[in-house]
Amino acid sequence: MFRFNTIKDYHASLLAGETSCIQAVDFFLDQINQQQHLNSFLEVFPDEAKLRATQLDELRAKDGPIGKLHGVVVGIKDVLCYDGHKVTAASKILENYTAIYSATAVQKLLDEGAIIIGRQNCDEFAMGSSNENSAYGPVKNALDPTRVPGGSSGGSAVAIQANLCMVSLGSDTGGSVRQPADFCGVVGLKPSYGRISRYGLIAYASSFDQIGIFSHNVDDAALVLEVIAGADHFDSTVSVKEVPAYANIITNTGTDYTAPKRVAYFKETLSHPGLDPEIKNQTEAYLAKLVDKGYTVDAIHFDLLAFLVPTYYVLTTAEASSNLSRFDGIKYGHRTSANFEDLNDLYKKSRTEGFGAEVQRRILLGTFVLSAGYFDAYFTKAQQVRRQLVDLTNDLFLKYEILISPTVPSPAFKLGEHSHSATEMFLADIYTVYANLVGIPAISIPLFKHSNGMPFGLQVMSAAFNEVQLLQFSKEMMETKSS
């Protein structure tokens, strides 16, 4: 009989002959079929997944070597290339595009025995905070289908929430893993910028994008990170730092690792007028609980909070304007079937038909801030703010090991509730964009439940490439959340 709590437990059951990879695949395929109304998956690979599961079962029966993710059923966000499979970025402009290679992260999953069960819905080109911008319809929150799952990796988050796969890969440019993880009550990890290769990830904003991980628990996220992190000669921005054995270290197996004890939080994050009172109260209560447990918890002034969202959107839209210029209907992408007068008219009609409203809005904004008359007023100023944020962060982590904040200002909102106001939607990212601006790792941990029945948690951050302490602290938080 198939059951799943953690990858470690699953492997123990496999080796004991209590379950099999094919049973796992059949279970998840049945779950996906039963919950199609959530619109989590854009495409499922049933025959391929069953064949691979059978091969893995045969390998194990022959006492063959098994990988770290042997038989683990994984879903991937529809911005990650998987050789021979469609990848559309949830956009009409790439509706019929088939990947001709696999993203490095995807290939590393396969190399360690993972089974990829399908590609998951998301906001178009990862631009959104609610997963309502997909060209293939919105994803719905499994706990309350009238509410959003968060974005842009909403399909990947719901797949874990609704038990449609064991782990999911998403992408995080300004909170696109952590925010939906919070809305769905699951773990969502964004590693340091450069910790995981971006090769094969369709770009939104190249200096912000990072592949992230959804899971039911911190141990599984740590194991997947251990597998997909590391150097890659296809990506010049990826770090060549050694990848720690995260999964073993955070359980203190054969290590002399000491858990972090110095915690900080920004005062302004808890006094922001847009923060839901229940999230504020439960966060403050949890910080007090940490003090009782022997942690040093200090409040830090942060007078740049109001600059985070404007800085983020100036810089990311500028990069998006550049990155998405390649989708022109000539080299590849949707080409209009309407009559056109000249090349420029072909570009305009193809891109207008292919891109959704939110993507068009961000391309236009990015083109504006890069224009000759406004470059210094907007783009240069935003870069200067980003530099100040990096300097502040470096100083902070000389004194503290962990930084805590709310993940989101409110629990999951109703479908369509913020669609009339881009500003309201942008402000949903107020607490998550900071980690992307400065390149540090961050994770959303499900800890609480709102009076409306929806989950929410806390965001934990650490110094760049210090995922060990981030994961260890987060695991302790989850293990003691009911104490």
C-alpha positions as CSV (number, residue, x, y, z in Angstrom):
1,M,0.0,0.0,0.0
2,F,1.3,3.4,-0.9
3,R,1.7,6.1,1.7
4,F,3.8,9.3,1.9
5,N,5.0,11.4,4.8
6,T,8.6,12.2,3.8
7,I,11.0,11.0,1.1
8,K,13.0,9.2,3.8
9,D,9.9,7.3,5.0
10,Y,8.9,6.6,1.4
11,H,12.4,5.1,0.6
12,A,12.2,3.0,3.7
13,S,8.8,1.6,2.6
14,L,10.3,0.9,-0.9
15,L,13.3,-1.0,0.4
16,A,11.1,-3.0,2.8
17,G,8.8,-4.0,-0.1
18,E,5.8,-2.3,1.5
19,T,5.1,-0.2,-1.6
20,S,6.5,0.5,-5.1
21,C,7.1,3.4,-7.4
22,I,4.3,2.3,-9.7
23,Q,1.9,2.4,-6.8
24,A,3.1,5.9,-6.0
25,V,2.6,7.0,-9.6
26,D,-0.9,5.4,-9.8
27,F,-1.9,7.1,-6.5
28,F,-0.9,10.6,-7.7
29,L,-2.4,10.1,-11.2
30,D,-5.7,9.2,-9.5
31,Q,-5.4,12.3,-7.2
32,I,-4.7,14.6,-10.2
33,N,-7.7,13.1,-12.1
34,Q,-10.0,13.6,-9.1
35,Q,-9.0,17.2,-8.6
36,Q,-8.8,18.6,-12.1
37,H,-11.1,21.5,-11.0
38,L,-8.1,23.0,-9.2
39,N,-6.3,23.5,-12.6
40,S,-3.0,22.8,-11.0
41,F,-1.5,20.8,-13.9
42,L,-1.4,22.0,-17.5
43,E,-0.2,18.6,-18.7
44,V,0.3,15.2,-17.1
45,F,2.6,12.5,-18.4
46,P,0.9,9.3,-17.3
47,D,2.4,6.8,-19.7
48,E,5.9,8.2,-19.3
49,A,5.6,8.3,-15.5
50,K,4.4,4.7,-15.3
51,L,7.2,3.4,-17.6
52,R,9.8,5.2,-15.5
53,A,8.3,3.9,-12.2
54,T,8.3,0.3,-13.6
55,Q,12.0,0.7,-14.6
56,L,12.9,2.0,-11.2
57,D,11.0,-0.9,-9.5
58,E,12.9,-3.4,-11.6
59,L,16.2,-1.7,-10.8
60,R,15.5,-1.9,-7.1
61,A,14.5,-5.6,-7.4
62,K,17.9,-6.3,-8.9
63,D,19.6,-4.5,-5.9
64,G,20.8,-1.8,-8.3
65,P,22.0,1.5,-6.9
66,I,19.2,3.9,-6.2
67,G,19.5,7.7,-6.3
68,K,18.7,10.2,-3.6
69,L,15.3,10.9,-5.2
70,H,14.6,7.3,-6.4
71,G,10.9,7.1,-7.2
72,V,10.1,10.6,-5.9
73,V,7.1,12.0,-7.9
74,V,7.8,15.6,-8.9
75,G,5.9,18.3,-10.7
76,I,7.6,21.2,-12.5
77,K,6.4,24.7,-13.1
78,D,5.6,25.5,-16.7
79,V,8.7,27.7,-17.0
80,L,11.2,24.9,-16.8
81,C,12.4,23.1,-19.9
82,Y,12.0,19.3,-20.0
83,D,13.5,17.8,-23.2
84,G,10.8,16.7,-25.6
85,H,7.9,18.2,-23.6
86,K,5.9,21.4,-24.0
87,V,6.9,24.5,-22.0
88,T,4.7,27.5,-22.5
89,A,5.2,29.8,-19.5
90,A,1.4,29.7,-19.3
91,S,1.3,32.0,-22.3
92,K,-0.3,31.8,-25.7
93,I,2.8,33.1,-27.3
94,L,4.6,29.8,-26.6
95,E,1.5,27.6,-26.9
96,N,3.0,25.0,-29.2
97,Y,6.7,25.3,-28.1
98,T,8.5,22.0,-27.3
99,A,11.7,22.1,-25.3
100,I,14.8,20.8,-27.1
101,Y,16.8,20.3,-23.9
102,S,16.2,19.9,-20.1
103,A,16.9,22.6,-17.5
104,T,19.9,21.7,-15.4
105,A,17.7,21.4,-12.3
106,V,15.3,19.1,-14.1
107,Q,18.1,16.9,-15.4
108,K,19.6,16.6,-11.9
109,L,16.2,15.4,-10.6
110,L,16.2,12.7,-13.3
111,D,19.8,11.7,-12.6
112,E,18.9,10.9,-9.0
113,G,15.8,8.8,-10.0
114,A,12.9,11.3,-9.8
115,I,9.7,10.7,-11.7
116,I,8.4,13.9,-13.4
117,I,4.6,13.5,-13.5
118,G,3.6,16.8,-15.3
119,R,4.0,20.5,-15.8
120,Q,2.2,22.9,-13.6
121,N,0.1,26.0,-14.2
122,C,1.4,29.5,-13.2
123,D,1.0,33.2,-13.9
124,E,2.0,34.0,-17.5
125,F,5.8,34.3,-17.6
126,A,5.8,34.1,-13.8
127,M,4.3,37.6,-13.6
128,G,1.6,37.7,-10.9
129,S,0.8,37.2,-7.2
130,S,-2.5,35.2,-7.5
131,N,-2.1,32.8,-10.5
132,E,-5.0,34.5,-12.2
133,N,-2.8,35.6,-15.1
134,S,-2.4,32.2,-16.8
135,A,-3.6,32.0,-20.4
136,Y,-5.0,28.6,-19.4
137,G,-7.2,29.7,-16.6
138,P,-6.6,30.4,-12.9
139,V,-5.5,27.9,-10.3
140,K,-7.8,27.5,-7.3
141,N,-6.8,27.1,-3.7
142,A,-7.6,23.5,-2.6
143,L,-8.8,24.6,0.8
144,D,-11.2,27.1,-0.6
145,P,-11.7,27.0,-4.4
146,T,-13.1,30.5,-4.3
147,R,-9.7,31.8,-3.2
148,V,-6.4,32.3,-5.0
149,P,-3.5,29.9,-4.3
150,G,-0.9,32.8,-4.7
151,G,1.5,33.3,-7.5
152,S,3.2,33.0,-9.7
153,S,3.9,29.3,-8.8
154,G,0.3,28.7,-7.8
155,G,-0.1,25.4,-9.6
156,S,3.1,24.0,-8.0
157,A,1.9,25.0,-4.5
158,V,-1.5,23.6,-4.9
159,A,0.0,20.3,-6.2
160,I,1.6,19.9,-2.8
161,Q,-1.4,21.2,-0.9
162,A,-3.8,18.8,-2.6
163,N,-1.3,15.9,-2.5
164,L,-0.9,15.6,-6.2
165,C,2.8,14.9,-6.1
166,M,5.6,14.7,-3.5
167,V,7.5,17.8,-4.3
168,S,7.3,20.6,-6.9
169,L,9.8,22.9,-8.5
170,G,8.7,26.5,-9.0
171,S,10.5,29.8,-9.7
172,D,10.8,32.8,-7.4
173,T,11.5,36.3,-8.7
174,G,9.9,38.3,-6.0
175,G,8.1,35.8,-3.8
176,S,6.6,33.4,-6.4
177,V,7.4,30.4,-4.3
178,R,7.1,31.7,-0.8
179,Q,3.8,33.6,-1.2
180,P,1.8,30.7,-2.7
181,A,3.4,28.4,-0.2
182,D,2.0,30.6,2.5
183,F,-1.4,30.8,1.0
184,C,-1.6,27.0,0.6
185,G,0.0,26.1,3.9
186,V,3.1,24.3,2.6
187,V,6.8,24.8,2.7
188,G,8.3,27.0,0.0
189,L,12.0,27.5,-0.3
190,K,13.9,30.1,-2.4
191,P,17.6,29.5,-2.2
192,S,20.3,32.1,-2.5
193,Y,20.7,33.7,-5.9
194,G,23.1,31.5,-7.8
195,R,22.7,28.5,-5.6
196,I,20.8,26.6,-8.4
197,S,21.5,27.0,-12.1
198,R,19.0,29.0,-14.1
199,Y,19.8,27.2,-17.3
200,G,16.6,26.0,-18.8
201,L,14.4,28.4,-16.7
202,I,12.4,30.8,-18.9
203,A,13.6,34.2,-17.8
204,Y,11.5,36.9,-16.3
205,A,14.1,39.1,-14.5
206,S,17.5,37.5,-14.7
207,S,19.2,39.1,-11.7
208,F,16.2,38.1,-9.5
209,D,15.0,34.7,-10.8
210,Q,15.8,31.6,-8.8
211,I,14.4,28.1,-8.9
212,G,12.6,27.1,-5.7
213,I,11.1,24.1,-4.0
214,F,7.7,23.2,-2.6
215,S,7.3,20.4,-0.1
216,H,5.3,19.1,2.8
217,N,8.3,19.5,5.2
218,V,11.7,21.0,5.5
219,D,13.6,17.7,5.3
220,D,12.3,17.0,1.8
221,A,13.1,20.6,0.7
222,A,16.6,20.2,2.0
223,L,17.1,16.9,0.1
224,V,15.9,18.3,-3.2
225,L,18.1,21.4,-2.8
226,E,21.0,19.2,-2.1
227,V,20.4,17.4,-5.5
228,I,19.7,20.4,-7.7
229,A,22.1,22.9,-6.3
230,G,25.7,23.4,-7.5
231,A,27.9,24.6,-10.3
232,D,26.9,24.4,-14.0
233,H,29.0,25.4,-17.0
234,F,25.8,26.4,-18.8
235,D,25.1,29.2,-16.3
236,S,27.8,31.8,-15.7
237,T,25.9,33.3,-12.8
238,V,25.7,30.1,-10.7
239,S,27.9,29.7,-7.7
240,V,30.7,27.3,-7.6
241,K,30.6,27.0,-3.8
242,E,30.5,23.5,-2.5
243,V,27.0,22.1,-1.9
244,P,26.5,20.9,1.7
245,A,24.8,17.7,2.6
246,Y,21.8,19.7,3.7
247,A,19.5,16.7,4.5
248,N,22.1,15.1,6.9
249,I,23.3,18.3,8.5
250,I,19.9,19.6,9.5
251,T,19.2,16.4,11.4
252,N,22.6,16.7,13.0
253,T,23.7,13.3,11.6
254,G,27.4,13.0,12.1
255,T,28.0,16.8,12.3
256,D,29.0,19.3,15.0
257,Y,26.6,21.9,13.6
258,T,25.2,24.4,16.1
259,A,21.7,25.8,15.6
260,P,21.3,29.6,15.2
261,K,20.2,31.5,18.3
262,R,20.4,35.2,17.2
263,V,17.2,36.4,15.5
264,A,16.2,39.8,14.2
265,Y,13.1,41.3,12.7
266,F,12.3,44.7,11.1
267,K,9.9,46.7,13.3
268,E,8.3,48.3,10.3
269,T,7.2,45.0,8.9
270,L,4.9,44.5,11.9
271,S,3.6,48.1,12.0
272,H,2.7,48.3,8.3
273,P,-0.9,49.5,7.9
274,G,-1.6,46.8,5.3
275,L,-0.7,43.9,7.6
276,D,-3.7,41.8,8.7
277,P,-4.1,42.2,12.5
278,E,-4.2,38.4,13.1
279,I,-1.0,37.9,11.2
280,K,0.6,40.7,13.3
281,N,-0.6,39.3,16.6
282,Q,0.4,35.7,15.9
283,T,3.8,36.8,14.6
284,E,4.5,38.9,17.7
285,A,3.4,36.0,19.9
286,Y,5.7,33.6,18.1
287,L,8.6,36.0,18.5
288,A,7.9,36.2,22.2
289,K,7.8,32.4,22.3
290,L,11.3,32.3,20.7
291,V,12.6,34.5,23.5
292,D,11.1,32.1,26.1
293,K,13.0,29.3,24.3
294,G,16.3,31.1,24.8
295,Y,16.7,32.9,21.5
296,T,18.0,36.4,21.3
297,V,15.3,38.3,19.4
298,D,15.9,42.0,18.5
299,A,13.8,44.5,16.6
300,I,15.7,46.4,13.9
301,H,14.6,49.7,12.3
302,F,14.2,49.4,8.6
303,D,13.4,52.8,6.9
304,L,13.6,51.4,3.4
305,L,10.4,49.2,3.6
306,A,8.4,51.6,1.5
307,F,11.0,51.5,-1.2
308,L,11.0,47.7,-1.7
309,V,8.1,47.3,-4.0
310,P,8.8,50.3,-6.2
311,T,12.5,49.3,-6.5
312,Y,11.6,45.7,-7.3
313,Y,9.1,46.6,-10.0
314,V,11.3,49.2,-11.7
315,L,14.2,46.7,-12.0
316,T,12.2,43.5,-12.8
317,T,10.1,45.2,-15.5
318,A,13.2,46.6,-17.1
319,E,14.8,43.2,-17.2
320,A,11.5,41.7,-18.4
321,S,11.3,44.2,-21.2
322,S,14.7,43.0,-22.4
323,N,14.2,39.3,-21.8
324,L,10.8,39.1,-23.5
325,S,11.9,41.0,-26.6
326,R,12.9,37.7,-28.2
327,F,9.3,36.6,-28.4
328,D,8.5,38.4,-31.7
329,G,6.8,35.8,-33.9
330,I,9.9,35.7,-36.2
331,K,12.5,33.6,-34.4
332,Y,9.9,31.7,-32.4
333,G,6.7,32.2,-30.6
334,H,3.2,33.0,-31.8
335,R,2.9,34.7,-35.2
336,T,-0.3,36.5,-36.1
337,S,-2.4,35.1,-38.9
338,A,-3.8,38.6,-39.6
339,N,-2.7,40.7,-42.5
340,F,0.2,43.1,-41.6
341,E,1.7,46.0,-43.4
342,D,5.4,45.7,-42.5
343,L,7.8,44.0,-40.0
344,N,6.8,46.4,-37.1
345,D,3.2,45.7,-37.7
346,L,3.9,41.9,-37.6
347,Y,5.7,42.4,-34.3
348,K,2.9,44.4,-32.8
349,K,0.1,42.1,-33.9
350,S,1.9,38.9,-32.9
351,R,2.9,40.2,-29.4
352,T,-0.5,41.8,-28.8
353,E,-2.2,38.5,-29.5
354,G,0.4,36.3,-27.7
355,F,0.9,38.2,-24.5
356,G,-1.7,38.7,-21.8
357,A,-2.6,42.0,-20.2
358,E,-0.3,41.7,-17.2
359,V,2.7,40.8,-19.3
360,Q,2.0,43.6,-21.7
361,R,1.7,46.0,-18.8
362,R,5.1,45.0,-17.4
363,I,6.8,45.1,-20.7
364,L,5.5,48.7,-21.3
365,L,6.6,49.8,-17.8
366,G,10.0,48.3,-18.2
367,T,10.5,49.9,-21.6
368,F,9.5,53.2,-20.1
369,V,12.0,53.1,-17.2
370,L,14.7,52.2,-19.6
371,S,14.0,55.0,-22.1
372,A,16.5,57.8,-22.6
373,G,14.5,60.5,-20.7
374,Y,13.7,58.4,-17.6
375,F,16.6,55.9,-17.2
376,D,18.4,58.0,-14.6
377,A,15.3,59.0,-12.8
378,Y,14.0,55.5,-12.3
379,F,16.3,52.6,-13.3
380,T,19.5,54.2,-11.9
381,K,17.8,55.3,-8.7
382,A,16.4,51.8,-8.2
383,Q,19.9,50.3,-8.6
384,Q,21.2,52.7,-6.0
385,V,18.4,51.6,-3.5
386,R,19.3,48.0,-4.3
387,R,22.9,48.7,-3.4
388,Q,21.9,50.2,-0.1
389,L,19.8,47.2,0.7
390,V,22.7,44.8,0.0
391,D,25.0,46.8,2.3
392,L,22.3,46.9,5.1
393,T,21.8,43.1,4.7
394,N,25.5,42.4,4.9
395,D,25.8,44.4,8.1
396,L,22.8,42.8,9.6
397,F,24.0,39.3,9.2
398,L,27.3,40.1,10.9
399,K,25.2,40.4,14.1
400,Y,22.4,38.0,13.5
401,E,21.9,34.6,12.0
402,I,18.2,34.7,11.2
403,L,15.8,37.4,10.0
404,I,12.0,36.8,10.4
405,S,9.1,38.6,8.9
406,P,5.5,37.8,7.8
407,T,5.5,36.1,4.4
408,V,2.4,38.0,3.2
409,P,0.3,40.9,4.5
410,S,-2.9,38.9,4.4
411,P,-4.1,35.3,4.0
412,A,-5.3,34.0,0.6
413,F,-7.8,36.5,-0.9
414,K,-10.8,35.8,-3.1
415,L,-10.5,35.2,-6.9
416,G,-10.9,38.5,-8.6
417,E,-10.7,40.5,-5.4
418,H,-7.6,42.5,-6.4
419,S,-7.8,42.2,-10.2
420,H,-9.2,45.8,-10.5
421,S,-6.0,47.3,-8.9
422,A,-2.4,46.5,-10.0
423,T,-1.2,48.4,-6.9
424,E,-3.1,46.2,-4.5
425,M,-1.7,43.1,-6.2
426,F,1.8,44.5,-6.2
427,L,1.6,45.2,-2.4
428,A,1.0,41.5,-1.8
429,D,4.8,41.1,-2.4
430,I,5.9,43.7,0.1
431,Y,7.6,41.2,2.4
432,T,9.0,38.8,-0.1
433,V,10.7,41.0,-2.7
434,Y,13.5,41.9,-0.2
435,A,15.2,38.5,-0.4
436,N,15.3,38.7,-4.2
437,L,16.6,42.2,-4.2
438,V,19.6,41.2,-2.0
439,G,20.0,37.6,-3.2
440,I,19.6,35.9,0.2
441,P,17.8,32.6,0.8
442,A,14.3,32.6,2.3
443,I,11.7,30.1,3.2
444,S,8.0,30.3,4.1
445,I,7.0,28.0,6.9
446,P,3.3,27.1,7.6
447,L,2.6,27.7,11.2
448,F,-0.7,29.3,11.8
449,K,-4.4,29.4,10.8
450,H,-6.5,32.5,10.3
451,S,-10.0,32.9,11.7
452,N,-11.3,32.6,8.2
453,G,-9.8,29.1,8.0
454,M,-6.9,29.8,5.7
455,P,-3.3,29.0,6.6
456,F,-0.5,31.5,7.0
457,G,3.1,31.3,8.3
458,L,6.3,33.1,8.7
459,Q,9.2,33.9,6.4
460,V,12.7,33.1,7.6
461,M,15.8,34.5,5.9
462,S,19.5,34.1,6.4
463,A,22.8,35.3,5.0
464,A,23.6,34.4,1.4
465,F,24.6,30.8,0.9
466,N,23.8,30.0,4.5
467,E,20.9,27.7,3.7
468,V,22.1,25.3,6.4
469,Q,21.1,27.6,9.2
470,L,18.0,28.6,7.4
471,L,16.8,25.0,7.0
472,Q,17.9,24.0,10.6
473,F,16.0,26.9,12.2
474,S,13.0,26.3,10.0
475,K,12.8,22.7,10.9
476,E,12.9,23.5,14.6
477,M,10.1,26.0,14.0
478,M,7.9,23.4,12.4
479,E,8.7,20.8,15.0
480,T,7.9,23.1,17.9
481,K,5.0,25.1,16.4
482,S,2.4,23.3,18.5
483,S,4.4,23.4,21.7
